[in-house]
Amino acid sequence: MKKAGLFLLLTLLSGNLFAQQDVEMADTMHSNGKIYVVVAVIAVVLIGLIIYLLNLDRKLTRLEKEIKK
C-alpha cells in the first residue's frame, strides 16, 4: 500500500513539472492546423486496435465454446 501511495505521489509531482514546460512544436502544429491531423491519426489507430481486440475476443470465445463441447 505504501508503494502505491508513493507511486501516486511521484506521478502527480512529475505531472506538475512537465505541465509547466512550453512546447513550441504543439503551438506550431496548432497554428498550422496540423494538430487535427495528428489527433485524427491517433483516433484511427486506437479505433483499429479496439476493433482488432473485439474480433480477437469473439474468435477466442467461439474457440472456447468449441473446446468445451
All heavy atoms as TSV, in Angstrom:
chain	resi	resn	atom	element	x	y	z
A	1	MET	N	N	0.827	-1.189	0.000
A	1	MET	CA	C	0.000	0.000	0.000
A	1	MET	C	C	0.873	1.255	0.000
A	1	MET	O	O	0.536	2.238	-0.635
A	1	MET	CB	C	-0.909	-0.044	1.230
A	1	MET	CG	C	-1.969	0.987	1.231
A	1	MET	SD	S	-3.124	0.647	-0.087
A	1	MET	CE	C	-4.367	1.802	0.263
A	2	LYS	N	N	1.992	1.189	0.730
A	2	LYS	CA	C	2.887	2.339	0.780
A	2	LYS	C	C	3.515	2.600	-0.584
A	2	LYS	O	O	3.689	3.742	-0.970
A	2	LYS	CB	C	3.981	2.111	1.819
A	2	LYS	CG	C	3.486	2.148	3.239
A	2	LYS	CD	C	4.624	1.946	4.206
A	2	LYS	CE	C	4.118	1.944	5.636
A	2	LYS	NZ	N	5.203	1.747	6.595
A	3	LYS	N	N	3.836	1.520	-1.301
A	3	LYS	CA	C	4.434	1.676	-2.623
A	3	LYS	C	C	3.460	2.329	-3.594
A	3	LYS	O	O	3.850	3.176	-4.390
A	3	LYS	CB	C	4.890	0.331	-3.175
A	3	LYS	CG	C	6.090	-0.241	-2.488
A	3	LYS	CD	C	6.517	-1.547	-3.116
A	3	LYS	CE	C	7.703	-2.136	-2.395
A	3	LYS	NZ	N	8.136	-3.403	-2.991
A	4	ALA	N	N	2.203	1.941	-3.508
A	4	ALA	CA	C	1.195	2.526	-4.396
A	4	ALA	C	C	1.013	4.001	-4.086
A	4	ALA	O	O	0.888	4.832	-4.994
A	4	ALA	CB	C	-0.125	1.781	-4.257
A	5	GLY	N	N	1.002	4.367	-2.831
A	5	GLY	CA	C	0.876	5.775	-2.437
A	5	GLY	C	C	2.069	6.594	-2.885
A	5	GLY	O	O	1.922	7.719	-3.379
A	6	LEU	N	N	3.252	6.026	-2.734
A	6	LEU	CA	C	4.464	6.712	-3.168
A	6	LEU	C	C	4.472	6.885	-4.680
A	6	LEU	O	O	4.824	7.947	-5.197
A	6	LEU	CB	C	5.704	5.939	-2.713
A	6	LEU	CG	C	7.051	6.544	-3.082
A	6	LEU	CD1	C	7.216	7.897	-2.425
A	6	LEU	CD2	C	8.177	5.603	-2.697
A	7	PHE	N	N	4.059	5.856	-5.394
A	7	PHE	CA	C	3.987	5.932	-6.855
A	7	PHE	C	C	3.007	7.019	-7.294
A	7	PHE	O	O	3.299	7.816	-8.183
A	7	PHE	CB	C	3.577	4.579	-7.440
A	7	PHE	CG	C	3.395	4.600	-8.926
A	7	PHE	CD1	C	4.489	4.645	-9.770
A	7	PHE	CD2	C	2.129	4.586	-9.477
A	7	PHE	CE1	C	4.325	4.672	-11.139
A	7	PHE	CE2	C	1.941	4.613	-10.845
A	7	PHE	CZ	C	3.053	4.655	-11.676
A	8	LEU	N	N	1.848	7.068	-6.660
A	8	LEU	CA	C	0.846	8.076	-6.996
A	8	LEU	C	C	1.371	9.478	-6.704
A	8	LEU	O	O	1.195	10.388	-7.510
A	8	LEU	CB	C	-0.438	7.810	-6.212
A	8	LEU	CG	C	-1.599	8.749	-6.469
A	8	LEU	CD1	C	-2.038	8.660	-7.925
A	8	LEU	CD2	C	-2.759	8.422	-5.557
A	9	LEU	N	N	2.030	9.658	-5.584
A	9	LEU	CA	C	2.585	10.958	-5.221
A	9	LEU	C	C	3.639	11.402	-6.223
A	9	LEU	O	O	3.623	12.540	-6.695
A	9	LEU	CB	C	3.181	10.898	-3.817
A	9	LEU	CG	C	3.834	12.180	-3.314
A	9	LEU	CD1	C	2.780	13.266	-3.144
A	9	LEU	CD2	C	4.567	11.933	-2.021
A	10	LEU	N	N	4.554	10.502	-6.574
A	10	LEU	CA	C	5.594	10.852	-7.542
A	10	LEU	C	C	5.014	11.129	-8.922
A	10	LEU	O	O	5.490	12.005	-9.638
A	10	LEU	CB	C	6.637	9.735	-7.608
A	10	LEU	CG	C	7.509	9.576	-6.368
A	10	LEU	CD1	C	8.421	8.366	-6.512
A	10	LEU	CD2	C	8.316	10.833	-6.111
A	11	THR	N	N	3.983	10.401	-9.308
A	11	THR	CA	C	3.340	10.623	-10.596
A	11	THR	C	C	2.702	12.006	-10.648
A	11	THR	O	O	2.828	12.721	-11.637
A	11	THR	CB	C	2.274	9.544	-10.859
A	11	THR	OG1	O	2.890	8.265	-10.779
A	11	THR	CG2	C	1.653	9.715	-12.222
A	12	LEU	N	N	2.022	12.383	-9.587
A	12	LEU	CA	C	1.390	13.698	-9.542
A	12	LEU	C	C	2.425	14.813	-9.548
A	12	LEU	O	O	2.247	15.832	-10.216
A	12	LEU	CB	C	0.482	13.817	-8.317
A	12	LEU	CG	C	-0.773	12.945	-8.325
A	12	LEU	CD1	C	-1.490	13.045	-6.996
A	12	LEU	CD2	C	-1.680	13.313	-9.470
A	13	LEU	N	N	3.517	14.630	-8.823
A	13	LEU	CA	C	4.557	15.649	-8.788
A	13	LEU	C	C	5.248	15.793	-10.142
A	13	LEU	O	O	5.520	16.898	-10.591
A	13	LEU	CB	C	5.587	15.324	-7.700
A	13	LEU	CG	C	5.109	15.484	-6.264
A	13	LEU	CD1	C	6.194	15.027	-5.301
A	13	LEU	CD2	C	4.717	16.920	-5.989
A	14	SER	N	N	5.531	14.681	-10.790
A	14	SER	CA	C	6.193	14.753	-12.090
A	14	SER	C	C	5.255	15.350	-13.130
A	14	SER	O	O	5.691	16.042	-14.045
A	14	SER	CB	C	6.683	13.380	-12.526
A	14	SER	OG	O	5.588	12.523	-12.767
A	15	GLY	N	N	3.960	15.099	-13.022
A	15	GLY	CA	C	2.996	15.687	-13.953
A	15	GLY	C	C	2.982	17.195	-13.853
A	15	GLY	O	O	2.874	17.899	-14.858
A	16	ASN	N	N	3.116	17.714	-12.644
A	16	ASN	CA	C	3.157	19.162	-12.463
A	16	ASN	C	C	4.417	19.765	-13.055
A	16	ASN	O	O	4.396	20.866	-13.579
A	16	ASN	CB	C	3.065	19.521	-10.978
A	16	ASN	CG	C	1.676	19.304	-10.428
A	16	ASN	OD1	O	0.714	19.299	-11.184
A	16	ASN	ND2	N	1.574	19.118	-9.129
A	17	LEU	N	N	5.525	19.056	-12.966
A	17	LEU	CA	C	6.772	19.574	-13.527
A	17	LEU	C	C	6.714	19.648	-15.048
A	17	LEU	O	O	7.171	20.606	-15.652
A	17	LEU	CB	C	7.949	18.688	-13.095
A	17	LEU	CG	C	8.284	18.704	-11.608
A	17	LEU	CD1	C	9.375	17.681	-11.316
A	17	LEU	CD2	C	8.717	20.087	-11.179
A	18	PHE	N	N	6.153	18.611	-15.674
A	18	PHE	CA	C	6.077	18.597	-17.125
A	18	PHE	C	C	5.027	19.563	-17.656
A	18	PHE	O	O	5.149	20.066	-18.754
A	18	PHE	CB	C	5.794	17.187	-17.645
A	18	PHE	CG	C	6.961	16.253	-17.481
A	18	PHE	CD1	C	6.823	15.082	-16.774
A	18	PHE	CD2	C	8.185	16.557	-18.031
A	18	PHE	CE1	C	7.890	14.222	-16.617
A	18	PHE	CE2	C	9.261	15.717	-17.877
A	18	PHE	CZ	C	9.120	14.541	-17.167
A	19	ALA	N	N	4.005	19.834	-16.888
A	19	ALA	CA	C	2.929	20.706	-17.351
A	19	ALA	C	C	3.389	22.156	-17.449
A	19	ALA	O	O	2.796	22.945	-18.164
A	19	ALA	CB	C	1.740	20.596	-16.412
A	20	GLN	N	N	4.459	22.524	-16.766
A	20	GLN	CA	C	4.914	23.905	-16.759
A	20	GLN	C	C	5.811	24.233	-17.943
A	20	GLN	O	O	6.127	25.392	-18.161
A	20	GLN	CB	C	5.647	24.194	-15.456
A	20	GLN	CG	C	4.740	24.107	-14.249
A	20	GLN	CD	C	5.497	24.257	-12.950
A	20	GLN	OE1	O	6.713	24.347	-12.944
A	20	GLN	NE2	N	4.776	24.258	-11.840
A	21	GLN	N	N	6.220	23.237	-18.719
A	21	GLN	CA	C	7.101	23.491	-19.851
A	21	GLN	C	C	6.298	23.975	-21.042
A	21	GLN	O	O	5.184	23.533	-21.286
A	21	GLN	CB	C	7.868	22.226	-20.226
A	21	GLN	CG	C	8.802	21.765	-19.128
A	21	GLN	CD	C	9.479	20.465	-19.489
A	21	GLN	OE1	O	9.158	19.861	-20.493
A	21	GLN	NE2	N	10.411	20.035	-18.679
A	22	ASP	N	N	6.877	24.881	-21.827
A	22	ASP	CA	C	6.238	25.381	-23.028
A	22	ASP	C	C	6.685	24.521	-24.202
A	22	ASP	O	O	7.880	24.351	-24.433
A	22	ASP	CB	C	6.628	26.841	-23.262
A	22	ASP	CG	C	5.863	27.462	-24.398
A	22	ASP	OD1	O	4.724	27.024	-24.644
A	22	ASP	OD2	O	6.403	28.385	-25.032
A	23	VAL	N	N	5.735	23.985	-24.938
A	23	VAL	CA	C	6.048	23.099	-26.057
A	23	VAL	C	C	5.796	23.866	-27.351
A	23	VAL	O	O	4.660	24.144	-27.714
A	23	VAL	CB	C	5.185	21.815	-26.009
A	23	VAL	CG1	C	5.541	20.896	-27.152
A	23	VAL	CG2	C	5.372	21.116	-24.680
A	24	GLU	N	N	6.889	24.221	-28.023
A	24	GLU	CA	C	6.773	25.014	-29.241
A	24	GLU	C	C	6.180	24.215	-30.389
A	24	GLU	O	O	5.436	24.753	-31.207
A	24	GLU	CB	C	8.142	25.555	-29.636
A	24	GLU	CG	C	8.715	26.540	-28.644
A	24	GLU	CD	C	10.092	27.005	-29.022
A	24	GLU	OE1	O	10.465	26.859	-30.208
A	24	GLU	OE2	O	10.799	27.518	-28.146
A	25	MET	N	N	6.523	22.930	-30.455
A	25	MET	CA	C	6.038	22.108	-31.556
A	25	MET	C	C	4.516	22.034	-31.545
A	25	MET	O	O	3.870	22.140	-32.585
A	25	MET	CB	C	6.626	20.698	-31.480
A	25	MET	CG	C	6.178	19.793	-32.614
A	25	MET	SD	S	6.845	18.134	-32.518
A	25	MET	CE	C	6.077	17.522	-31.067
A	26	ALA	N	N	3.914	21.872	-30.371
A	26	ALA	CA	C	2.460	21.788	-30.272
A	26	ALA	C	C	1.819	23.108	-30.679
A	26	ALA	O	O	0.790	23.116	-31.359
A	26	ALA	CB	C	2.051	21.411	-28.860
A	27	ASP	N	N	2.432	24.225	-30.286
A	27	ASP	CA	C	1.898	25.527	-30.682
A	27	ASP	C	C	1.979	25.725	-32.180
A	27	ASP	O	O	1.050	26.239	-32.811
A	27	ASP	CB	C	2.650	26.652	-29.972
A	27	ASP	CG	C	2.418	26.648	-28.471
A	27	ASP	OD1	O	1.366	26.123	-28.051
A	27	ASP	OD2	O	3.280	27.158	-27.746
A	28	THR	N	N	3.092	25.307	-32.777
A	28	THR	CA	C	3.267	25.441	-34.222
A	28	THR	C	C	2.272	24.568	-34.963
A	28	THR	O	O	1.642	25.027	-35.932
A	28	THR	CB	C	4.703	25.041	-34.633
A	28	THR	OG1	O	5.625	25.826	-33.885
A	28	THR	CG2	C	4.930	25.249	-36.098
A	29	MET	N	N	2.106	23.331	-34.525
A	29	MET	CA	C	1.168	22.429	-35.200
A	29	MET	C	C	-0.261	22.926	-35.050
A	29	MET	O	O	-1.063	22.807	-35.962
A	29	MET	CB	C	1.306	21.010	-34.660
A	29	MET	CG	C	2.618	20.370	-35.002
A	29	MET	SD	S	2.719	18.702	-34.397
A	29	MET	CE	C	1.924	17.866	-35.738
A	30	HIS	N	N	-0.582	23.501	-33.889
A	30	HIS	CA	C	-1.937	24.011	-33.676
A	30	HIS	C	C	-2.200	25.228	-34.561
A	30	HIS	O	O	-3.276	25.360	-35.135
A	30	HIS	CB	C	-2.135	24.367	-32.211
A	30	HIS	CG	C	-3.529	24.774	-31.881
A	30	HIS	ND1	N	-4.584	23.890	-31.965
A	30	HIS	CD2	C	-4.049	25.965	-31.492
A	30	HIS	CE1	C	-5.688	24.530	-31.634
A	30	HIS	NE2	N	-5.388	25.787	-31.342
A	31	SER	N	N	-1.200	26.095	-34.704
A	31	SER	CA	C	-1.390	27.294	-35.517
A	31	SER	C	C	-1.493	26.950	-37.001
A	31	SER	O	O	-2.162	27.649	-37.756
A	31	SER	CB	C	-0.257	28.290	-35.295
A	31	SER	OG	O	0.965	27.759	-35.753
A	32	ASN	N	N	-0.843	25.881	-37.427
A	32	ASN	CA	C	-0.912	25.462	-38.830
A	32	ASN	C	C	-2.124	24.571	-39.111
A	32	ASN	O	O	-2.382	24.247	-40.263
A	32	ASN	CB	C	0.351	24.709	-39.239
A	32	ASN	CG	C	1.564	25.613	-39.260
A	32	ASN	OD1	O	1.445	26.818	-39.350
A	32	ASN	ND2	N	2.732	25.013	-39.146
A	33	GLY	N	N	-2.818	24.133	-38.095
A	33	GLY	CA	C	-3.968	23.259	-38.274
A	33	GLY	C	C	-3.592	21.795	-38.409
A	33	GLY	O	O	-4.443	20.954	-38.670
A	34	LYS	N	N	-2.335	21.451	-38.236
A	34	LYS	CA	C	-1.887	20.064	-38.380
A	34	LYS	C	C	-2.180	19.234	-37.136
A	34	LYS	O	O	-2.124	18.013	-37.186
A	34	LYS	CB	C	-0.387	20.017	-38.676
A	34	LYS	CG	C	-0.035	20.572	-40.029
A	34	LYS	CD	C	1.446	20.463	-40.294
A	34	LYS	CE	C	1.767	21.057	-41.649
A	34	LYS	NZ	N	3.204	20.980	-41.920
A	35	ILE	N	N	-2.492	19.892	-36.037
A	35	ILE	CA	C	-2.783	19.151	-34.813
A	35	ILE	C	C	-4.002	18.264	-35.006
A	35	ILE	O	O	-4.095	17.185	-34.435
A	35	ILE	CB	C	-2.961	20.119	-33.613
A	35	ILE	CG1	C	-2.929	19.366	-32.296
A	35	ILE	CG2	C	-4.224	20.922	-33.735
A	35	ILE	CD1	C	-1.579	18.880	-31.910
A	36	TYR	N	N	-4.930	18.709	-35.855
A	36	TYR	CA	C	-6.126	17.914	-36.114
A	36	TYR	C	C	-5.788	16.645	-36.890
A	36	TYR	O	O	-6.423	15.613	-36.701
A	36	TYR	CB	C	-7.160	18.748	-36.861
A	36	TYR	CG	C	-7.550	19.985	-36.092
A	36	TYR	CD1	C	-7.213	21.248	-36.558
A	36	TYR	CD2	C	-8.222	19.879	-34.883
A	36	TYR	CE1	C	-7.558	22.374	-35.837
A	36	TYR	CE2	C	-8.570	20.993	-34.155
A	36	TYR	CZ	C	-8.232	22.252	-34.641
A	36	TYR	OH	O	-8.562	23.362	-33.917
A	37	VAL	N	N	-4.778	16.721	-37.735
A	37	VAL	CA	C	-4.323	15.527	-38.457
A	37	VAL	C	C	-3.721	14.531	-37.481
A	37	VAL	O	O	-3.990	13.331	-37.561
A	37	VAL	CB	C	-3.300	15.911	-39.552
A	37	VAL	CG1	C	-2.726	14.681	-40.223
A	37	VAL	CG2	C	-3.925	16.852	-40.569
A	38	VAL	N	N	-2.941	15.018	-36.546
A	38	VAL	CA	C	-2.320	14.150	-35.544
A	38	VAL	C	C	-3.398	13.477	-34.687
A	38	VAL	O	O	-3.351	12.267	-34.447
A	38	VAL	CB	C	-1.346	14.957	-34.655
A	38	VAL	CG1	C	-0.838	14.114	-33.499
A	38	VAL	CG2	C	-0.201	15.488	-35.483
A	39	VAL	N	N	-4.370	14.254	-34.259
A	39	VAL	CA	C	-5.457	13.703	-33.442
A	39	VAL	C	C	-6.250	12.677	-34.236
A	39	VAL	O	O	-6.626	11.615	-33.718
A	39	VAL	CB	C	-6.369	14.835	-32.923
A	39	VAL	CG1	C	-7.615	14.280	-32.268
A	39	VAL	CG2	C	-5.603	15.724	-31.957
A	40	ALA	N	N	-6.496	12.955	-35.519
A	40	ALA	CA	C	-7.242	12.017	-36.360
A	40	ALA	C	C	-6.478	10.707	-36.539
A	40	ALA	O	O	-7.069	9.623	-36.475
A	40	ALA	CB	C	-7.536	12.648	-37.715
A	41	VAL	N	N	-5.179	10.786	-36.752
A	41	VAL	CA	C	-4.371	9.574	-36.924
A	41	VAL	C	C	-4.367	8.751	-35.646
A	41	VAL	O	O	-4.533	7.524	-35.676
A	41	VAL	CB	C	-2.932	9.933	-37.359
A	41	VAL	CG1	C	-2.007	8.732	-37.270
A	41	VAL	CG2	C	-2.933	10.507	-38.761
A	42	ILE	N	N	-4.217	9.407	-34.515
A	42	ILE	CA	C	-4.236	8.690	-33.242
A	42	ILE	C	C	-5.599	8.033	-33.019
A	42	ILE	O	O	-5.686	6.887	-32.570
A	42	ILE	CB	C	-3.881	9.641	-32.081
A	42	ILE	CG1	C	-2.410	10.036	-32.189
A	42	ILE	CG2	C	-4.161	9.010	-30.727
A	42	ILE	CD1	C	-1.988	11.116	-31.223
A	43	ALA	N	N	-6.660	8.749	-33.351
A	43	ALA	CA	C	-8.007	8.191	-33.186
A	43	ALA	C	C	-8.209	6.975	-34.084
A	43	ALA	O	O	-8.773	5.965	-33.657
A	43	ALA	CB	C	-9.058	9.252	-33.492
A	44	VAL	N	N	-7.737	7.047	-35.335
A	44	VAL	CA	C	-7.885	5.915	-36.254
A	44	VAL	C	C	-7.113	4.707	-35.747
A	44	VAL	O	O	-7.613	3.575	-35.791
A	44	VAL	CB	C	-7.426	6.314	-37.679
A	44	VAL	CG1	C	-7.265	5.104	-38.574
A	44	VAL	CG2	C	-8.403	7.314	-38.283
A	45	VAL	N	N	-5.909	4.924	-35.242
A	45	VAL	CA	C	-5.108	3.816	-34.714
A	45	VAL	C	C	-5.797	3.187	-33.510
A	45	VAL	O	O	-5.888	1.951	-33.406
A	45	VAL	CB	C	-3.683	4.299	-34.357
A	45	VAL	CG1	C	-2.934	3.251	-33.554
A	45	VAL	CG2	C	-2.918	4.657	-35.618
A	46	LEU	N	N	-6.301	4.004	-32.594
A	46	LEU	CA	C	-6.980	3.464	-31.419
A	46	LEU	C	C	-8.260	2.720	-31.793
A	46	LEU	O	O	-8.544	1.651	-31.239
A	46	LEU	CB	C	-7.291	4.580	-30.425
A	46	LEU	CG	C	-6.090	5.139	-29.675
A	46	LEU	CD1	C	-6.513	6.303	-28.795
A	46	LEU	CD2	C	-5.411	4.068	-28.852
A	47	ILE	N	N	-9.020	3.254	-32.736
A	47	ILE	CA	C	-10.233	2.570	-33.185
A	47	ILE	C	C	-9.876	1.239	-33.839
A	47	ILE	O	O	-10.538	0.224	-33.607
A	47	ILE	CB	C	-11.045	3.473	-34.134
A	47	ILE	CG1	C	-11.658	4.630	-33.338
A	47	ILE	CG2	C	-12.131	2.697	-34.850
A	47	ILE	CD1	C	-12.268	5.715	-34.192
A	48	GLY	N	N	-8.809	1.226	-34.629
A	48	GLY	CA	C	-8.352	-0.020	-35.246
A	48	GLY	C	C	-7.959	-1.055	-34.211
A	48	GLY	O	O	-8.295	-2.239	-34.338
A	49	LEU	N	N	-7.251	-0.628	-33.185
A	49	LEU	CA	C	-6.860	-1.559	-32.121
A	49	LEU	C	C	-8.076	-2.108	-31.382
A	49	LEU	O	O	-8.128	-3.302	-31.068
A	49	LEU	CB	C	-5.931	-0.859	-31.128
A	49	LEU	CG	C	-4.488	-0.686	-31.567
A	49	LEU	CD1	C	-3.747	0.178	-30.572
A	49	LEU	CD2	C	-3.807	-2.020	-31.729
A	50	ILE	N	N	-9.044	-1.256	-31.118
A	50	ILE	CA	C	-10.254	-1.704	-30.422
A	50	ILE	C	C	-11.011	-2.717	-31.264
A	50	ILE	O	O	-11.455	-3.756	-30.760
A	50	ILE	CB	C	-11.135	-0.496	-30.048
A	50	ILE	CG1	C	-10.452	0.306	-28.947
A	50	ILE	CG2	C	-12.525	-0.939	-29.611
A	50	ILE	CD1	C	-11.102	1.638	-28.658
A	51	ILE	N	N	-11.148	-2.446	-32.558
A	51	ILE	CA	C	-11.845	-3.385	-33.455
A	51	ILE	C	C	-11.097	-4.715	-33.506
A	51	ILE	O	O	-11.706	-5.785	-33.444
A	51	ILE	CB	C	-12.018	-2.772	-34.852
A	51	ILE	CG1	C	-13.024	-1.623	-34.783
A	51	ILE	CG2	C	-12.460	-3.811	-35.869
A	51	ILE	CD1	C	-13.120	-0.818	-36.059
A	52	TYR	N	N	-9.776	-4.655	-33.602
A	52	TYR	CA	C	-8.979	-5.876	-33.639
A	52	TYR	C	C	-9.166	-6.692	-32.361
A	52	TYR	O	O	-9.348	-7.914	-32.410
A	52	TYR	CB	C	-7.501	-5.529	-33.839
A	52	TYR	CG	C	-6.584	-6.714	-33.711
A	52	TYR	CD1	C	-6.518	-7.675	-34.702
A	52	TYR	CD2	C	-5.803	-6.879	-32.577
A	52	TYR	CE1	C	-5.683	-8.774	-34.581
A	52	TYR	CE2	C	-4.967	-7.959	-32.440
A	52	TYR	CZ	C	-4.912	-8.913	-33.445
A	52	TYR	OH	O	-4.089	-9.995	-33.310
A	53	LEU	N	N	-9.134	-6.022	-31.212
A	53	LEU	CA	C	-9.291	-6.735	-29.943
A	53	LEU	C	C	-10.684	-7.331	-29.797
A	53	LEU	O	O	-10.839	-8.442	-29.265
A	53	LEU	CB	C	-8.979	-5.805	-28.775
A	53	LEU	CG	C	-7.507	-5.443	-28.606
A	53	LEU	CD1	C	-7.345	-4.398	-27.512
A	53	LEU	CD2	C	-6.669	-6.659	-28.304
A	54	LEU	N	N	-11.696	-6.621	-30.258
A	54	LEU	CA	C	-13.053	-7.173	-30.194
A	54	LEU	C	C	-13.190	-8.409	-31.082
A	54	LEU	O	O	-13.807	-9.401	-30.685
A	54	LEU	CB	C	-14.077	-6.105	-30.589
A	54	LEU	CG	C	-14.278	-4.978	-29.579
A	54	LEU	CD1	C	-15.199	-3.912	-30.160
A	54	LEU	CD2	C	-14.822	-5.515	-28.281
A	55	ASN	N	N	-12.628	-8.358	-32.292
A	55	ASN	CA	C	-12.670	-9.526	-33.178
A	55	ASN	C	C	-11.908	-10.701	-32.575
A	55	ASN	O	O	-12.352	-11.851	-32.644
A	55	ASN	CB	C	-12.107	-9.191	-34.555
A	55	ASN	CG	C	-13.065	-8.369	-35.380
A	55	ASN	OD1	O	-14.276	-8.411	-35.172
A	55	ASN	ND2	N	-12.528	-7.625	-36.317
A	56	LEU	N	N	-10.771	-10.418	-31.980
A	56	LEU	CA	C	-9.977	-11.467	-31.349
A	56	LEU	C	C	-10.736	-12.088	-30.182
A	56	LEU	O	O	-10.724	-13.314	-29.999
A	56	LEU	CB	C	-8.645	-10.884	-30.873
A	56	LEU	CG	C	-7.621	-11.853	-30.325
A	56	LEU	CD1	C	-7.197	-12.832	-31.413
A	56	LEU	CD2	C	-6.435	-11.092	-29.805
A	57	ASP	N	N	-11.420	-11.261	-29.409
A	57	ASP	CA	C	-12.216	-11.765	-28.286
A	57	ASP	C	C	-13.340	-12.665	-28.782
A	57	ASP	O	O	-13.598	-13.719	-28.202
A	57	ASP	CB	C	-12.785	-10.600	-27.488
A	57	ASP	CG	C	-13.553	-11.065	-26.277
A	57	ASP	OD1	O	-13.021	-11.911	-25.535
A	57	ASP	OD2	O	-14.688	-10.586	-26.079
A	58	ARG	N	N	-14.009	-12.276	-29.860
A	58	ARG	CA	C	-15.084	-13.118	-30.416
A	58	ARG	C	C	-14.544	-14.467	-30.883
A	58	ARG	O	O	-15.154	-15.504	-30.648
A	58	ARG	CB	C	-15.756	-12.401	-31.590
A	58	ARG	CG	C	-16.618	-11.249	-31.176
A	58	ARG	CD	C	-17.262	-10.615	-32.378
A	58	ARG	NE	N	-17.898	-9.359	-32.009
A	58	ARG	CZ	C	-18.181	-8.400	-32.852
A	58	ARG	NH1	N	-17.887	-8.531	-34.135
A	58	ARG	NH2	N	-18.761	-7.294	-32.435
A	59	LYS	N	N	-13.403	-14.446	-31.556
A	59	LYS	CA	C	-12.809	-15.698	-32.036
A	59	LYS	C	C	-12.416	-16.602	-30.873
A	59	LYS	O	O	-12.633	-17.816	-30.914
A	59	LYS	CB	C	-11.596	-15.408	-32.916
A	59	LYS	CG	C	-11.945	-14.823	-34.255
A	59	LYS	CD	C	-10.695	-14.529	-35.061
A	59	LYS	CE	C	-11.029	-13.864	-36.380
A	59	LYS	NZ	N	-9.826	-13.553	-37.167
A	60	LEU	N	N	-11.817	-16.012	-29.843
A	60	LEU	CA	C	-11.421	-16.813	-28.687
A	60	LEU	C	C	-12.630	-17.383	-27.962
A	60	LEU	O	O	-12.608	-18.528	-27.519
A	60	LEU	CB	C	-10.588	-15.971	-27.722
A	60	LEU	CG	C	-9.157	-15.678	-28.157
A	60	LEU	CD1	C	-8.505	-14.712	-27.202
A	60	LEU	CD2	C	-8.364	-16.951	-28.264
A	61	THR	N	N	-13.677	-16.590	-27.854
A	61	THR	CA	C	-14.904	-17.086	-27.215
A	61	THR	C	C	-15.480	-18.253	-27.997
A	61	THR	O	O	-15.903	-19.255	-27.410
A	61	THR	CB	C	-15.937	-15.952	-27.116
A	61	THR	OG1	O	-15.348	-14.855	-26.409
A	61	THR	CG2	C	-17.179	-16.405	-26.370
A	62	ARG	N	N	-15.492	-18.134	-29.316
A	62	ARG	CA	C	-16.012	-19.222	-30.152
A	62	ARG	C	C	-15.151	-20.473	-30.015
A	62	ARG	O	O	-15.673	-21.590	-29.890
A	62	ARG	CB	C	-16.060	-18.770	-31.621
A	62	ARG	CG	C	-16.779	-19.775	-32.515
A	62	ARG	CD	C	-16.869	-19.297	-33.952
A	62	ARG	NE	N	-15.532	-19.269	-34.537
A	62	ARG	CZ	C	-15.007	-18.225	-35.197
A	62	ARG	NH1	N	-15.703	-17.125	-35.354
A	62	ARG	NH2	N	-13.795	-18.274	-35.678
A	63	LEU	N	N	-13.828	-20.312	-29.973
A	63	LEU	CA	C	-12.957	-21.474	-29.802
A	63	LEU	C	C	-13.129	-22.110	-28.428
A	63	LEU	O	O	-13.093	-23.343	-28.297
A	63	LEU	CB	C	-11.499	-21.046	-30.000
A	63	LEU	CG	C	-11.062	-20.805	-31.439
A	63	LEU	CD1	C	-9.642	-20.232	-31.458
A	63	LEU	CD2	C	-11.133	-22.079	-32.246
A	64	GLU	N	N	-13.312	-21.302	-27.399
A	64	GLU	CA	C	-13.520	-21.837	-26.059
A	64	GLU	C	C	-14.809	-22.654	-26.001
A	64	GLU	O	O	-14.869	-23.692	-25.366
A	64	GLU	CB	C	-13.559	-20.705	-25.035
A	64	GLU	CG	C	-12.211	-20.096	-24.748
A	64	GLU	CD	C	-12.299	-18.886	-23.849
A	64	GLU	OE1	O	-13.422	-18.398	-23.584
A	64	GLU	OE2	O	-11.244	-18.415	-23.402
A	65	LYS	N	N	-15.860	-22.170	-26.670
A	65	LYS	CA	C	-17.124	-22.916	-26.703
A	65	LYS	C	C	-16.964	-24.225	-27.433
A	65	LYS	O	O	-17.536	-25.236	-27.044
A	65	LYS	CB	C	-18.207	-22.068	-27.352
A	65	LYS	CG	C	-18.698	-20.953	-26.482
A	65	LYS	CD	C	-19.796	-20.148	-27.166
A	65	LYS	CE	C	-20.256	-18.996	-26.298
A	65	LYS	NZ	N	-21.309	-18.191	-26.983
A	66	GLU	N	N	-16.186	-24.237	-28.530
A	66	GLU	CA	C	-15.955	-25.464	-29.279
A	66	GLU	C	C	-15.177	-26.483	-28.453
A	66	GLU	O	O	-15.417	-27.673	-28.528
A	66	GLU	CB	C	-15.217	-25.170	-30.584
A	66	GLU	CG	C	-16.066	-24.495	-31.642
A	66	GLU	CD	C	-15.298	-24.215	-32.907
A	66	GLU	OE1	O	-14.164	-24.737	-33.059
A	66	GLU	OE2	O	-15.799	-23.454	-33.743
A	67	ILE	N	N	-14.220	-26.013	-27.673
A	67	ILE	CA	C	-13.405	-26.924	-26.865
A	67	ILE	C	C	-14.236	-27.532	-25.753
A	67	ILE	O	O	-14.082	-28.715	-25.420
A	67	ILE	CB	C	-12.187	-26.167	-26.276
A	67	ILE	CG1	C	-11.209	-25.826	-27.393
A	67	ILE	CG2	C	-11.504	-26.978	-25.198
A	67	ILE	CD1	C	-10.063	-24.944	-26.950
A	68	LYS	N	N	-15.162	-26.786	-25.174
A	68	LYS	CA	C	-15.996	-27.281	-24.087
A	68	LYS	C	C	-16.991	-28.333	-24.554
A	68	LYS	O	O	-17.442	-29.160	-23.772
A	68	LYS	CB	C	-16.748	-26.135	-23.409
A	68	LYS	CG	C	-15.844	-25.261	-22.571
A	68	LYS	CD	C	-16.624	-24.169	-21.872
A	68	LYS	CE	C	-15.696	-23.284	-21.063
A	68	LYS	NZ	N	-16.434	-22.209	-20.391
A	69	LYS	N	N	-17.355	-28.325	-25.818
A	69	LYS	CA	C	-18.346	-29.286	-26.330
A	69	LYS	C	C	-17.810	-30.651	-26.377
A	69	LYS	O	O	-17.053	-31.317	-26.318
A	69	LYS	CB	C	-18.822	-28.889	-27.717
A	69	LYS	CG	C	-19.723	-27.685	-27.675
A	69	LYS	CD	C	-20.230	-27.365	-29.060
A	69	LYS	CE	C	-21.136	-26.152	-29.016
A	69	LYS	NZ	N	-21.656	-25.812	-30.316
